[in-house]
Amino acid sequence: MQQIRKVQLLGVKQPLSQLILGCDNKETWEEGAPVWDHWLVRGGNAFDTAFIYGGGRHEKALGEWMARRGVAKDVVVVVKGAHTPNCRPEAIGTQLKQSLERLRISAAPIYIMHRDNTDVPVSEFVDALNVLRGEGLIGVFGGSNWSIERFEAARMYAVARGLQPLMVLNNNLSLAEMVKPIWAGCISSHGPAALDYLRKTHTAHFSWSSQARGYFLPSELRNRLPEDTGPEACFGSEANAERRRRAEELAARRGVSANNVALAWVLAQAFPSFALVGSRNVEEIDSTLPAVSCELSPEEVAWLNLDREDLSAG
């Protein structure tokens, strides 16, 4: 049985699975239990949630499941807050404490600001997060949908003052490059400058929509989402169509799906790369896992992303 790899992330006590299960769609613990139980069986121990999901119901559902199963000490929960329009330093602590109460845990091992607010100096966010870390409420922290420039500015401010910097960037990253933001304020790390920064700094990256909202699925399965936020609307381009063709070609050689190859590309990056997946049932978990054993060479990673023409060239 294929098992999800676990990776040690600096600052987090226990290794976490390289695939992180999104928890934005289960209203009750009974509804989530079959999926979350199976996730543990297959080696997954990381869960992604957020203050705004389901108006708090989704955090409560995950928290009740952890309590009933007695697994709170065995899993790693990525807690997110400070989403627009409440993306303000002073909102972080207030929301965090509500999230911890809902989740029935005393601290967030990983905390992510759900959005950036460019009207606020990065120093104010860094200071607020370090206060919460000093109170023992969060461990490692970072930002979702932050530009590389703002992320680096925050890092430099923290390092210069002996504070903990943002250590996790949580942007979109998939083999298909996002051409239209899925939601307002969304940022992709798919680009030469961002990828080069992540490699040079060895920054951990948690990718949301790591499978490009189904862009690499067979054509009959691609259009299950609303048209304006579906895979073709947000990822459709000639370059991405060629990436998909190459993924399908390599998938045929490996005996897996193109969707598996695309997810394997995210995991194969030359920096700590984790992928958020939105599996909603046991079958979707199992169909995703072949990506874990589909290890790609640096040459295949480059070829899939159109950075080289010939896969057989040296």
C-alpha positions as CSV (number, residue, x, y, z in Angstrom):
1,M,0.0,0.0,0.0
2,Q,1.4,3.3,-1.0
3,Q,2.2,5.6,1.9
4,I,2.6,9.4,1.9
5,R,6.1,10.5,2.6
6,K,6.8,12.5,5.7
7,V,9.3,15.3,5.8
8,Q,10.9,17.2,8.7
9,L,10.2,20.9,8.5
10,L,12.5,23.2,10.4
11,G,10.7,24.4,13.5
12,V,8.0,21.7,13.6
13,K,8.4,19.0,16.2
14,Q,7.2,16.1,14.2
15,P,7.6,15.2,10.5
16,L,4.6,16.1,8.4
17,S,3.2,14.4,5.3
18,Q,4.3,16.0,2.0
19,L,0.7,16.0,1.0
20,I,-1.5,18.1,3.1
21,L,-5.3,17.4,3.2
22,G,-7.6,20.5,2.7
23,C,-10.4,20.6,5.2
24,D,-12.7,23.1,3.7
25,N,-15.7,20.9,2.8
26,K,-16.8,18.8,5.7
27,E,-19.6,20.2,7.8
28,T,-19.5,17.7,10.7
29,W,-17.0,15.3,12.2
30,E,-19.2,12.3,11.1
31,E,-19.0,13.5,7.5
32,G,-15.2,14.0,7.6
33,A,-14.3,10.9,9.6
34,P,-14.2,8.4,6.8
35,V,-11.9,10.6,4.8
36,W,-9.7,11.7,7.7
37,D,-9.4,8.2,9.1
38,H,-8.3,6.9,5.7
39,W,-5.8,9.8,5.4
40,L,-4.1,8.6,8.5
41,V,-4.1,5.0,7.3
42,R,-2.3,6.1,4.1
43,G,0.4,8.0,6.0
44,G,-1.1,11.5,5.9
45,N,-0.9,13.4,9.1
46,A,-1.1,17.1,7.9
47,F,-4.4,19.0,7.6
48,D,-5.1,22.5,6.2
49,T,-7.9,24.6,7.6
50,A,-8.8,28.2,8.0
51,F,-10.8,30.6,10.2
52,I,-13.2,31.5,7.4
53,Y,-14.0,28.0,6.1
54,G,-17.6,27.3,6.7
55,G,-18.0,30.1,9.1
56,G,-16.0,28.1,11.6
57,R,-17.9,24.9,11.2
58,H,-15.1,23.1,9.3
59,E,-12.6,23.9,12.1
60,K,-15.1,22.6,14.7
61,A,-15.6,19.4,12.7
62,L,-11.9,18.7,12.4
63,G,-11.4,19.5,16.1
64,E,-14.2,17.1,17.2
65,W,-12.7,14.3,15.0
66,M,-9.3,14.8,16.5
67,A,-10.7,14.7,20.0
68,R,-12.9,11.7,19.4
69,R,-10.0,9.8,17.8
70,G,-7.4,11.0,20.3
71,V,-5.0,12.0,17.5
72,A,-4.4,15.7,18.3
73,K,-0.7,14.9,19.2
74,D,-0.2,12.8,16.1
75,V,-1.3,15.3,13.5
76,V,0.0,18.6,12.2
77,V,-2.7,21.2,11.6
78,V,-2.0,24.2,9.3
79,V,-4.1,27.0,10.8
80,K,-4.9,30.0,8.6
81,G,-6.4,33.4,9.5
82,A,-6.4,37.1,8.6
83,H,-8.3,36.8,5.3
84,T,-9.4,39.9,3.5
85,P,-11.1,42.2,4.7
86,N,-9.8,41.3,8.2
87,C,-6.2,41.0,7.1
88,R,-4.7,43.2,9.8
89,P,-2.1,42.4,12.5
90,E,-4.5,43.1,15.3
91,A,-7.0,40.5,13.9
92,I,-4.5,37.7,13.9
93,G,-4.5,36.9,17.6
94,T,-8.2,37.3,18.0
95,Q,-9.0,34.9,15.2
96,L,-6.2,32.5,16.2
97,K,-7.6,32.0,19.7
98,Q,-11.1,31.3,18.2
99,S,-9.5,28.8,15.8
100,L,-7.6,27.0,18.5
101,E,-10.8,26.7,20.6
102,R,-12.7,25.3,17.6
103,L,-9.9,22.8,16.9
104,R,-9.5,21.9,20.5
105,I,-5.7,22.4,20.4
106,S,-3.5,24.7,22.6
107,A,-1.3,25.9,19.8
108,A,-0.9,25.9,16.0
109,P,2.3,24.1,14.9
110,I,2.0,26.0,11.6
111,Y,0.2,29.3,11.2
112,I,-0.4,31.0,7.8
113,M,-1.8,34.5,7.1
114,H,-4.4,33.8,4.6
115,R,-3.8,37.0,2.6
116,D,-1.4,39.9,2.5
117,N,-2.4,43.5,3.0
118,T,0.0,45.7,1.2
119,D,-1.3,48.8,3.0
120,V,0.3,47.4,6.2
121,P,4.1,47.4,6.6
122,V,5.5,43.9,6.8
123,S,7.1,44.9,10.1
124,E,3.7,45.0,11.8
125,F,2.8,41.5,10.7
126,V,6.2,40.1,11.8
127,D,5.9,41.8,15.2
128,A,2.4,40.5,15.8
129,L,3.3,36.9,14.8
130,N,6.4,36.9,17.0
131,V,4.3,38.1,20.0
132,L,2.0,35.1,19.5
133,R,4.9,32.8,19.1
134,G,6.3,34.1,22.4
135,E,3.0,33.3,24.0
136,G,3.3,29.7,22.8
137,L,0.3,29.9,20.5
138,I,2.0,29.4,17.2
139,G,5.2,27.7,16.0
140,V,6.3,28.1,12.4
141,F,4.5,30.8,10.5
142,G,4.2,32.2,7.0
143,G,2.0,33.9,4.4
144,S,-0.4,32.8,1.8
145,N,-0.7,34.8,-1.4
146,W,2.3,36.9,-0.6
147,S,4.6,38.3,-3.3
148,I,8.2,37.3,-3.2
149,E,9.1,40.9,-2.6
150,R,7.0,41.3,0.5
151,F,8.0,37.9,1.8
152,E,11.7,38.7,1.5
153,A,11.2,42.2,3.0
154,A,9.5,40.5,6.0
155,R,12.4,38.0,6.3
156,M,15.0,40.7,6.2
157,Y,13.2,42.8,8.9
158,A,12.9,39.8,11.2
159,V,16.5,38.6,10.7
160,A,17.9,42.1,11.4
161,R,16.0,42.2,14.7
162,G,16.6,38.7,15.8
163,L,13.0,37.7,15.3
164,Q,11.6,34.6,13.7
165,P,10.9,35.3,10.0
166,L,8.1,34.0,7.8
167,M,9.3,30.5,7.0
168,V,6.5,29.1,4.8
169,L,5.1,30.6,1.6
170,N,1.7,29.3,0.7
171,N,0.9,30.3,-2.8
172,N,-0.4,28.5,-5.8
173,L,2.1,26.2,-7.5
174,S,1.1,23.6,-10.1
175,L,2.6,22.3,-13.3
176,A,0.1,24.5,-15.1
177,E,0.8,28.2,-14.6
178,M,-2.1,30.2,-13.3
179,V,-3.2,32.7,-16.0
180,K,-6.3,34.1,-14.3
181,P,-6.5,34.4,-10.5
182,I,-9.0,31.9,-9.1
183,W,-10.1,34.4,-6.4
184,A,-9.2,38.0,-5.7
185,G,-5.8,38.4,-4.2
186,C,-4.5,35.0,-5.4
187,I,-0.8,34.8,-6.2
188,S,1.1,32.0,-8.0
189,S,4.7,31.0,-7.4
190,H,5.0,29.5,-10.8
191,G,7.5,31.7,-12.5
192,P,11.3,31.9,-13.0
193,A,11.9,34.6,-10.3
194,A,9.7,33.0,-7.6
195,L,11.1,29.5,-8.2
196,D,14.6,30.7,-8.3
197,Y,14.0,32.5,-4.9
198,L,12.6,29.4,-3.3
199,R,15.5,27.3,-4.5
200,K,18.2,29.8,-3.4
201,T,16.6,30.4,0.0
202,H,15.4,26.8,0.5
203,T,12.1,28.3,1.6
204,A,9.3,25.8,2.4
205,H,6.4,26.1,0.0
206,F,2.8,24.9,0.6
207,S,1.0,24.8,-2.7
208,W,-2.7,25.3,-2.9
209,S,-4.6,24.1,-6.1
210,S,-1.5,21.9,-6.6
211,Q,-3.4,20.0,-9.3
212,A,-4.6,23.1,-11.1
213,R,-8.3,22.5,-10.2
214,G,-8.3,19.4,-12.4
215,Y,-6.6,20.8,-15.5
216,F,-4.7,17.5,-16.0
217,L,-7.7,15.3,-15.6
218,P,-9.3,13.6,-18.7
219,S,-11.4,16.0,-20.6
220,E,-14.7,14.5,-19.5
221,L,-13.8,15.2,-15.8
222,R,-12.3,18.7,-16.1
223,N,-15.5,20.9,-16.1
224,R,-17.0,20.0,-12.7
225,L,-16.3,23.4,-11.2
226,P,-18.1,26.7,-12.0
227,E,-17.0,27.9,-15.4
228,D,-15.5,31.2,-14.2
229,T,-13.2,29.4,-11.7
230,G,-12.7,26.2,-13.6
231,P,-9.4,24.8,-14.9
232,E,-9.7,26.2,-18.4
233,A,-10.7,29.6,-17.2
234,C,-7.8,29.9,-14.7
235,F,-5.2,27.7,-16.4
236,G,-6.1,27.6,-20.0
237,S,-3.2,28.6,-22.3
238,E,-1.1,27.2,-25.2
239,A,1.9,26.7,-22.9
240,N,-0.2,24.8,-20.3
241,A,-1.8,22.7,-23.0
242,E,1.7,21.6,-24.0
243,R,2.6,20.9,-20.3
244,R,-0.5,18.7,-20.2
245,R,0.4,16.9,-23.3
246,R,3.9,16.2,-21.9
247,A,2.4,15.1,-18.6
248,E,0.1,12.7,-20.5
249,E,3.1,11.4,-22.5
250,L,5.2,10.7,-19.3
251,A,2.2,9.3,-17.5
252,A,1.7,6.7,-20.3
253,R,5.4,5.6,-19.8
254,R,5.0,5.4,-16.0
255,G,1.6,3.7,-15.8
256,V,0.0,6.6,-13.9
257,S,-2.3,9.4,-14.7
258,A,-1.3,12.9,-16.0
259,N,-2.8,14.3,-12.9
260,N,-0.4,12.1,-10.9
261,V,2.5,13.4,-12.9
262,A,1.5,17.0,-12.5
263,L,1.3,16.5,-8.7
264,A,4.7,14.7,-8.7
265,W,6.1,17.8,-10.4
266,V,5.2,19.9,-7.4
267,L,6.7,17.5,-5.0
268,A,9.9,17.2,-7.0
269,Q,11.0,20.8,-6.6
270,A,14.5,21.6,-5.4
271,F,13.2,23.2,-2.2
272,P,10.9,21.9,0.6
273,S,7.7,21.5,-1.4
274,F,4.4,20.4,0.1
275,A,1.1,20.1,-1.8
276,L,-2.3,20.8,-0.5
277,V,-4.8,18.3,-2.0
278,G,-8.6,18.6,-1.9
279,S,-9.6,14.9,-1.8
280,R,-13.2,14.8,-0.8
281,N,-13.6,11.0,-0.4
282,V,-11.5,7.8,0.1
283,E,-11.5,7.1,-3.7
284,E,-10.0,10.5,-4.5
285,I,-7.3,10.0,-1.9
286,D,-6.4,6.6,-3.4
287,S,-6.3,8.0,-7.0
288,T,-4.0,10.8,-5.8
289,L,-1.4,8.7,-4.1
290,P,0.4,7.2,-7.1
291,A,1.9,10.7,-7.4
292,V,4.0,10.0,-4.3
293,S,5.9,7.1,-5.9
294,C,6.2,8.8,-9.3
295,E,9.6,10.3,-8.6
296,L,10.8,12.7,-11.3
297,S,14.4,13.5,-12.3
298,P,15.6,17.1,-12.6
299,E,15.5,16.6,-16.4
300,E,11.9,15.5,-16.3
301,V,10.9,18.4,-14.0
302,A,12.5,20.8,-16.5
303,W,11.0,19.1,-19.6
304,L,7.5,19.1,-18.1
305,N,7.7,22.8,-17.4
306,L,8.9,23.6,-21.0
307,D,12.4,24.5,-19.7
308,R,14.0,22.0,-22.1
309,E,12.8,20.6,-25.4
310,D,14.1,17.1,-25.5
311,L,13.8,14.8,-22.5
312,S,16.5,12.5,-23.9
313,A,19.0,15.3,-24.3
314,G,21.9,15.4,-21.8
